[in-house]
Amino acid sequence: RDGSIHIPWTLREAILQRAAALQETAQQVLRLAAVVGRRVARGVLVALATRSDLTEEVALDGLEVCVRARLLRDARGDAYQFTHDLIHEVVLSDLGTARRVLLHRRVGEVLEATIPLPAISDLAYHYTQSDEHEKAVFYLEQVGDAARARYAHAEAASAYHEVIIRLEMLDRKVQANTVYEKLGIMLARQTRFDEALATLELAREAYRLEDELEGELRVLAQIGRIHFWRGTSQEGLAQLL
């Protein structure tokens, strides 16, 4: 989703010139739309605009200007879409890092406040791009859990790995241990047994150092299952004794 596209300099400048020709409020609306994504619901964009000190009427006027300039187009479901992915990429990349971080946080807050059941992946994406590390962890783990529930093991493992990185950055090691467990199970389900065992051993040792007997026993049970699946039960038993 956040993979960058190589854009020739001349094309980038042409797109930026088209955007710069808009009135200032339309430029602001266009930048807000870019942070939301390639497709943005009208209600979300208006709510985001009002948090950026634009009135609803001014925001709608700005949308109309962007549509007339063929930078955005009407999409089904009371939404707007960038007329080309390159336009979205250029407008988004032209934003400064600090402003992008701020706006991603605001998008996450708007999604939470205005949509009854926002997509967890959208919330995770916007909060991981913001400075709201706690919410990023919360929604990323939910993304992993949802992927695990539908047997998308690789997707779940990727989400759990990102959660672990952020939890360790926040120095929340106990919570990271439980995610290590989840990650180890997902790796095992992909028959990546060596990686799974190494991951679970990290969790086991951390639980042992923290005198968390329940967690340590739970991890030991998972390690035993993996050795059974791999056909190395005797090796696993020897390591435990």
C-alpha positions in Angstrom: 0.0 0.0 0.0 2.8 2.4 0.8 5.2 1.2 -1.9 6.6 4.2 -3.8 6.4 4.6 -7.5 9.3 5.9 -9.5 8.1 9.0 -11.2 10.2 10.9 -13.8 11.2 14.4 -12.7 9.5 16.1 -15.6 6.2 14.3 -15.0 6.4 15.1 -11.3 6.9 18.8 -12.0 4.0 18.8 -14.4 1.7 17.3 -11.8 2.9 19.8 -9.2 2.3 22.7 -11.5 -1.3 21.6 -12.1 -1.8 21.4 -8.4 -0.2 24.7 -7.8 -2.5 26.4 -10.3 -5.5 25.6 -7.9 -6.7 28.2 -5.4 -5.1 27.6 -2.0 -8.2 26.0 -0.3 -8.5 23.5 -3.2 -4.8 22.7 -2.9 -5.4 22.0 0.8 -8.3 19.7 0.1 -6.2 17.9 -2.5 -3.4 17.3 0.0 -5.9 16.0 2.6 -7.4 13.7 0.1 -3.9 12.4 -0.8 -3.3 11.4 2.9 -6.5 9.5 3.1 -5.7 7.4 0.1 -6.4 7.0 -3.7 -10.1 6.9 -2.9 -11.7 9.0 -0.2 -15.3 9.1 1.1 -16.8 12.6 0.9 -17.9 12.5 4.6 -14.4 11.5 5.7 -12.8 14.3 3.7 -15.2 16.9 4.9 -14.7 15.8 8.5 -10.9 16.0 8.0 -11.2 19.4 6.4 -13.1 20.8 9.3 -10.4 19.6 11.7 -8.0 21.6 9.5 -10.0 24.8 10.0 -12.0 24.6 6.7 -15.7 24.9 6.8 -17.8 22.2 5.1 -18.8 24.6 2.3 -15.3 25.6 1.6 -14.2 21.9 1.5 -16.9 21.0 -0.9 -16.0 24.0 -3.1 -12.4 22.8 -3.1 -13.5 19.3 -4.1 -15.4 20.8 -7.1 -12.3 22.8 -8.1 -10.2 19.6 -8.0 -12.7 17.7 -10.1 -12.9 20.5 -12.7 -9.1 20.4 -12.8 -9.3 16.6 -13.5 -7.1 15.8 -10.5 -10.0 14.1 -8.7 -13.1 12.5 -10.1 -16.5 11.5 -8.7 -16.6 7.8 -7.7 -19.5 5.6 -6.6 -20.7 5.7 -3.0 -20.3 9.5 -2.3 -16.6 9.3 -2.8 -13.8 10.8 -4.8 -10.8 9.2 -6.5 -7.6 10.5 -7.9 -7.8 10.4 -11.7 -4.4 8.6 -11.8 -2.3 6.9 -9.1 0.7 9.1 -10.1 -1.2 12.2 -9.2 -1.9 10.7 -5.7 1.8 9.7 -5.3 3.2 13.1 -6.3 0.8 15.1 -4.1 1.4 12.9 -1.1 5.2 12.8 -1.5 5.2 16.7 -1.8 4.0 17.0 1.8 6.6 17.5 4.5 7.2 14.6 6.9 5.9 16.4 9.9 2.7 17.4 8.2 2.1 13.9 6.8 2.5 12.4 10.4 0.0 14.9 11.8 -2.5 14.4 9.0 -2.3 10.6 9.2 -3.2 10.9 12.9 -6.1 13.1 12.1 -7.3 10.6 9.4 -7.2 7.8 12.0 -9.2 9.9 14.4 -11.8 10.8 11.8 -12.2 7.2 10.7 -12.8 6.2 14.4 -15.3 9.0 14.9 -17.3 9.0 11.7 -17.4 5.4 10.5 -19.3 2.7 12.5 -17.0 -0.1 11.5 -13.9 1.3 9.8 -11.5 -1.2 8.2 -8.9 -2.3 10.8 -6.3 -2.3 8.1 -7.0 1.4 7.3 -6.8 2.4 10.9 -3.5 0.4 11.3 -2.1 2.0 8.2 -2.8 5.6 9.2 -1.7 5.2 12.8 1.5 3.5 11.8 2.2 6.5 9.6 1.5 8.8 12.5 3.0 9.5 15.9 0.3 7.5 17.7 2.4 4.5 18.6 0.0 3.0 21.1 -2.9 3.0 18.6 -0.6 1.7 15.9 0.3 -1.3 18.0 -3.4 -1.9 19.0 -4.7 -1.9 15.4 -1.7 -3.8 13.9 -2.2 -6.6 16.3 -5.9 -6.7 15.4 -4.8 -6.9 11.7 -2.7 -9.9 12.6 -5.4 -11.6 14.5 -7.9 -11.0 11.7 -5.5 -12.5 9.2 -4.8 -15.5 11.4 -8.6 -16.1 11.7 -8.9 -16.4 7.9 -5.7 -18.5 7.7 -3.7 -15.8 6.0 -0.6 -16.8 7.9 2.0 -14.8 6.0 0.0 -11.6 6.4 -0.5 -12.3 10.1 3.2 -13.0 10.6 4.1 -9.7 8.9 1.7 -7.7 11.1 2.9 -9.4 14.3 6.5 -8.7 13.4 5.7 -5.0 13.0 3.9 -5.1 16.4 7.0 -6.6 18.1 9.2 -3.9 16.7 7.0 -1.2 18.0 6.4 -2.8 21.4 10.1 -3.2 21.9 10.6 0.5 21.0 8.0 1.3 23.7 9.8 -1.0 26.1 6.6 -3.1 26.6 8.4 -6.4 26.7 5.7 -8.5 28.4 3.2 -7.6 25.8 5.8 -8.3 23.1 6.3 -11.8 24.5 2.6 -12.7 23.8 3.0 -11.4 20.2 6.2 -13.5 19.8 4.0 -16.5 20.7 1.5 -15.5 18.0 4.3 -14.9 15.5 5.9 -18.3 16.2 2.7 -20.1 15.6 2.1 -18.3 12.3 5.7 -19.2 11.2 5.1 -22.8 12.1 1.8 -22.8 10.1 3.9 -21.9 7.1 6.3 -24.8 7.9 9.0 -22.3 8.7 9.9 -24.5 11.7 13.4 -23.2 12.4 12.2 -19.6 12.5 9.2 -20.6 14.6 11.3 -22.4 17.2 13.8 -19.5 17.4 11.0 -17.0 17.9 9.3 -19.1 20.5 12.6 -19.6 22.4 12.9 -15.9 22.6 9.5 -15.7 24.2 10.2 -18.6 26.5 13.5 -17.1 27.8 11.8 -13.7 28.4 9.0 -15.4 30.3 11.6 -17.3 32.4 13.5 -14.2 33.2 10.3 -12.4 34.3 9.2 -15.5 36.3 6.0 -15.8 34.2 5.5 -19.5 34.7 2.1 -19.7 32.9 3.6 -18.0 29.8 6.7 -20.2 29.8 4.6 -23.4 30.0 2.3 -22.2 27.2 5.3 -21.5 25.0 6.9 -24.9 25.8 3.7 -26.6 24.7 3.9 -24.8 21.4 7.5 -25.8 21.0 6.6 -29.4 21.6 3.9 -29.2 19.0 6.3 -27.9 16.4 8.8 -30.6 17.1 6.0 -33.1 16.7 4.9 -31.6 13.4 8.5 -31.5 12.2 9.1 -35.1 13.3 11.8 -34.2 15.8 10.1 -35.0 19.0 13.2 -36.7 20.5 15.3 -33.7 19.7 12.8 -31.4 21.3 12.6 -33.5 24.4 16.3 -33.6 24.7 16.5 -29.7 24.6 13.8 -29.4 27.3 15.5 -31.9 29.7 
